């Protein structure tokens, strides 16, 4: 079964959604807000950076790391891996936002 076909299964979509929520739950609040502001409210990286008082590139890097983590977890689920490895928090977060 291909990965796209697996996404047609409600239980797989539920597992993926649960996995994304798990990733978001362990993020520092500022990083969770970056993700929510970008993907839920549609804010630009510039708006988010202005709100947090950091650079646009730091916001972009934070979004890339969160996206990479979510992608890796989704790949693990879709490839029928027996155990989903715990994904560690990326080493560098938004340094100037004051959250490590």
C-alpha positions, 0 to 999 in steps of 0.5 A: 500500500502506498503512502498516499493510499495509507492516508485514505485510512481514517486510523492513519490520519488519526495517528498522524494528527496525534503525532503532530499534536505530540510534537506541538505539545513538547515545544516551548510556548514561543515555538508552538506559537510560531507554528500556530501563528503561521499555519493556523492564523496565516501570519507571515514570518515577518509578522511573527518575528516582529511579535517575538522580537527576533529575526525573520530568519530565526522564525524561518529556521524554527518553522523548518525544524518543526516541519522537519520533525513532523515530516520525520514522524509522519514518514515513520508512521507511513513506512509501517515502522514498528516503533516510532522513535522519539524525535529530539527537539532540534538543537538550535531554536530561535536564540534571540527569542529567549527560549531554549 
